[in-house]
Amino acid sequence: MAQRFRDRTIFSLTPGELATAKTRRTPELQLGLALHIGFLRMSGRVLNSTDAIARRILGYLGTQLEIRPPRVTSLRALYPRKQTLHEHQHMAVAQLRFGPFIERAERHLVAYLRQIRGAATRPDELLDSGRQWVHEHRYLMPSTRQLLDCARAVLADEEAQLARALRPPAARHGRTNLRRHIRPSVASVDWIGSSSRPAPGEDRDCRSHSSASIFCRSSGPTRSSCQRYPWPWSSPTPPGSHD
């Protein structure tokens, strides 16, 4: 009883759909186009199966089209030419105003799944919600693999955000603080650079020895670099002073 009610709900054609189906020349083609429209409304996919069509559906469509349907038939019997089959598929899509599942629709689906994710932890838990959204927005139903990829993208984004939130503050800012400590300041760099440039009217050779005296404090005095200045630690030691 429930199956018959569902078939009548899905395969009940509107006056516009009946008019479109009756534009076909033969009763077989009218029945075939009506079958495509009903199947697309039910599943969101074009009909492309080689299985036999249920007798009750043929009888219900035949009653609406006012034709005598065959007792047993299939798409292969209704469409000897594949070109006619493809033409009826496109006519059904245009009649119900379905569109292709393009990249923009995929982004909107991911945003919707992110909102209704709830406690889902596996992609298959979001599969039915994704199919319902696609069908309600009149997009042709993509493959199960493509829908699962959208669900995986949602879960991956949530896991990345959770990982960033749980990361300790020291781990997030430690590298920045370390670079702040070891990076030389602009003032020190300018001072070192300016120490190697002679002032106006100053002898370049004397300036170079002055710069050398800055570094010989840390590396130890040498006679060649420090003997020109009367610093106590740079003066040559008189012979016999250690005696």
C-alpha positions as CSV (number, residue, x, y, z in Angstrom):
1,M,0.0,0.0,0.0
2,A,2.8,2.4,0.9
3,Q,4.7,1.5,-2.3
4,R,1.6,2.3,-4.4
5,F,1.1,5.6,-2.6
6,R,4.7,6.6,-3.2
7,D,4.5,5.7,-6.9
8,R,1.4,7.8,-7.3
9,T,3.0,10.7,-5.6
10,I,6.2,10.6,-7.6
11,F,4.8,9.7,-11.0
12,S,1.8,12.0,-10.9
13,L,2.3,14.3,-13.9
14,T,1.3,17.9,-13.8
15,P,-0.7,19.4,-16.8
16,G,2.5,20.9,-18.2
17,E,4.4,17.6,-17.9
18,L,1.6,15.7,-19.6
19,A,1.6,18.3,-22.4
20,T,5.3,17.8,-22.9
21,A,5.1,14.0,-22.9
22,K,2.2,14.1,-25.5
23,T,4.4,16.0,-28.0
24,R,6.1,12.7,-28.8
25,R,4.8,10.9,-31.8
26,T,4.3,7.3,-30.6
27,P,2.7,6.0,-27.4
28,E,6.0,4.3,-26.5
29,L,7.9,7.6,-26.7
30,Q,5.2,9.4,-24.7
31,L,5.5,6.7,-22.0
32,G,9.3,6.8,-22.1
33,L,9.4,10.6,-21.6
34,A,6.8,10.5,-18.7
35,L,9.0,7.8,-17.1
36,H,12.1,10.0,-17.3
37,I,10.3,12.9,-15.7
38,G,9.0,10.8,-12.8
39,F,12.3,9.1,-12.2
40,L,14.2,12.4,-12.2
41,R,11.8,13.9,-9.7
42,M,12.2,10.9,-7.4
43,S,16.0,10.4,-7.4
44,G,17.5,13.6,-8.9
45,R,19.3,11.4,-11.5
46,V,18.5,10.7,-15.2
47,L,17.1,7.3,-15.9
48,N,19.7,5.0,-17.5
49,S,19.0,1.5,-16.3
50,T,18.5,-1.6,-18.5
51,D,16.3,-3.3,-15.9
52,A,12.6,-4.0,-16.6
53,I,10.2,-1.3,-15.5
54,A,7.6,-2.2,-12.8
55,R,4.2,-3.0,-14.2
56,R,2.3,-0.8,-11.8
57,I,4.3,2.3,-12.8
58,L,3.6,1.6,-16.5
59,G,-0.1,1.2,-15.8
60,Y,-0.3,4.4,-13.8
61,L,1.5,6.4,-16.4
62,G,-0.6,4.8,-19.2
63,T,-3.8,5.9,-17.4
64,Q,-2.6,9.5,-17.3
65,L,-1.5,9.5,-20.9
66,E,-4.6,7.7,-22.0
67,I,-2.7,5.0,-23.8
68,R,-2.4,1.3,-23.4
69,P,1.0,0.5,-21.9
70,P,2.9,-2.7,-22.5
71,R,2.9,-5.3,-19.8
72,V,6.6,-5.7,-19.7
73,T,9.2,-3.3,-21.1
74,S,12.6,-1.7,-20.5
75,L,14.5,1.4,-21.7
76,R,16.2,-0.7,-24.3
77,A,12.8,-1.8,-25.7
78,L,11.4,1.8,-25.6
79,Y,14.5,3.4,-27.1
80,P,16.1,1.5,-30.0
81,R,18.1,4.6,-30.8
82,K,20.4,6.0,-28.0
83,Q,20.1,9.5,-29.5
84,T,16.4,9.5,-28.6
85,L,17.1,8.3,-25.1
86,H,19.6,11.1,-24.5
87,E,17.1,13.6,-26.0
88,H,14.4,12.5,-23.5
89,Q,16.9,12.7,-20.6
90,H,17.6,16.4,-21.5
91,M,13.9,17.1,-22.0
92,A,13.2,15.8,-18.5
93,V,15.9,17.9,-16.9
94,A,14.7,21.0,-18.7
95,Q,11.0,20.3,-17.7
96,L,11.9,19.9,-14.0
97,R,14.5,22.7,-14.2
98,F,17.3,20.7,-12.7
99,G,20.9,22.0,-13.2
100,P,24.4,20.5,-13.1
101,F,26.2,20.2,-9.8
102,I,28.9,22.8,-10.6
103,E,31.7,24.1,-8.4
104,R,29.6,26.9,-6.9
105,A,27.0,24.4,-5.8
106,E,29.7,22.3,-4.2
107,R,30.9,25.2,-2.1
108,H,27.4,26.0,-1.0
109,L,26.9,22.3,0.0
110,V,30.1,22.3,2.0
111,A,29.0,25.5,3.8
112,Y,25.6,23.9,4.6
113,L,27.2,20.7,5.9
114,R,29.5,22.7,8.1
115,Q,26.4,24.4,9.7
116,I,24.5,21.1,10.4
117,R,27.4,18.9,11.2
118,G,26.5,18.5,14.8
119,A,28.3,15.5,16.4
120,A,29.1,13.8,13.1
121,T,32.6,12.3,13.1
122,R,32.4,10.2,9.8
123,P,31.7,11.4,6.3
124,D,28.9,8.9,5.7
125,E,27.0,10.4,8.6
126,L,26.6,13.6,6.5
127,L,25.7,11.7,3.3
128,D,21.9,11.7,3.6
129,S,21.9,15.4,4.5
130,G,24.0,16.2,1.5
131,R,21.7,14.3,-0.9
132,Q,18.6,16.0,0.6
133,W,20.2,19.5,0.1
134,V,21.2,18.7,-3.5
135,H,17.7,17.4,-4.4
136,E,15.9,20.4,-2.7
137,H,18.0,22.9,-4.7
138,R,17.3,21.0,-7.9
139,Y,20.8,20.0,-8.8
140,L,21.5,16.7,-10.6
141,M,22.6,14.3,-8.0
142,P,26.4,13.8,-8.0
143,S,28.1,10.5,-7.3
144,T,28.4,9.2,-3.8
145,R,32.2,9.7,-3.9
146,Q,31.8,13.4,-4.7
147,L,29.4,13.8,-1.8
148,L,31.7,12.0,0.6
149,D,34.5,14.3,-0.6
150,C,32.4,17.3,0.5
151,A,31.8,15.7,3.9
152,R,35.5,15.0,4.3
153,A,36.3,18.6,3.6
154,V,34.0,19.7,6.3
155,L,35.4,17.3,8.9
156,A,39.0,18.2,7.9
157,D,38.3,21.9,8.5
158,E,36.8,21.3,11.9
159,E,39.7,19.1,13.0
160,A,42.2,21.8,11.8
161,Q,40.4,24.5,13.8
162,L,40.3,22.3,16.9
163,A,44.0,21.6,16.6
164,R,44.8,25.3,16.5
165,A,42.6,26.0,19.5
166,L,44.2,23.2,21.6
167,R,47.8,24.3,20.7
168,P,49.6,25.8,23.7
169,P,50.2,29.6,23.5
170,A,54.0,29.0,23.8
171,A,54.0,26.7,20.8
172,R,52.1,29.3,18.8
173,H,54.3,32.3,19.7
174,G,57.6,30.7,20.7
175,R,59.2,31.0,17.3
176,T,58.1,34.7,17.0
177,N,59.6,35.5,20.4
178,L,62.8,33.8,19.6
179,R,63.2,35.7,16.4
180,R,62.5,38.9,18.3
181,H,65.4,38.2,20.7
182,I,68.0,37.2,18.1
183,R,67.2,39.7,15.4
184,P,69.6,42.7,15.6
185,S,68.0,46.1,16.0
186,V,68.1,48.6,13.2
187,A,70.0,51.0,15.5
188,S,72.8,48.6,16.2
189,V,73.2,47.8,12.5
190,D,73.4,51.4,11.6
191,W,75.9,52.0,14.4
192,I,78.2,49.3,13.2
193,G,77.8,50.5,9.6
194,S,78.5,54.1,10.6
195,S,81.7,53.0,12.5
196,S,83.3,51.9,9.3
197,R,82.6,55.2,7.5
198,P,85.1,58.1,8.1
199,A,83.7,61.4,9.3
200,P,84.3,64.5,7.2
201,G,88.0,65.5,7.4
202,E,89.0,62.3,9.2
203,D,91.8,60.1,7.9
204,R,90.4,56.7,6.6
205,D,93.4,54.8,7.8
206,C,93.0,56.1,11.3
207,R,89.3,55.3,11.2
208,S,90.0,51.7,10.2
209,H,92.3,51.4,13.2
210,S,89.6,52.8,15.4
211,S,87.2,50.2,14.2
212,A,89.7,47.5,14.8
213,S,90.2,48.7,18.3
214,I,86.5,48.1,19.0
215,F,86.7,44.4,18.1
216,C,90.1,43.8,19.7
217,R,88.5,44.3,23.1
218,S,86.7,41.0,22.7
219,S,89.4,39.1,20.8
220,G,92.4,40.2,22.8
221,P,94.9,43.0,22.2
222,T,97.5,42.7,19.5
223,R,100.5,44.8,19.0
224,S,99.8,45.5,15.3
225,S,96.2,46.8,15.8
226,C,96.4,48.6,19.2
227,Q,99.8,50.0,19.6
228,R,98.8,53.5,18.3
229,Y,96.4,54.2,21.2
230,P,97.4,54.8,24.8
231,W,95.0,52.4,26.3
232,P,96.5,50.6,29.3
233,W,95.6,47.2,28.0
234,S,97.0,48.0,24.5
235,S,100.3,49.5,25.5
236,P,103.3,47.4,24.9
237,T,104.8,46.0,28.1
238,P,108.3,47.3,28.8
239,P,111.0,44.7,28.9
240,G,111.7,43.4,32.3
241,S,108.4,44.5,33.8
242,H,107.6,41.0,34.8
243,D,110.8,40.6,36.7
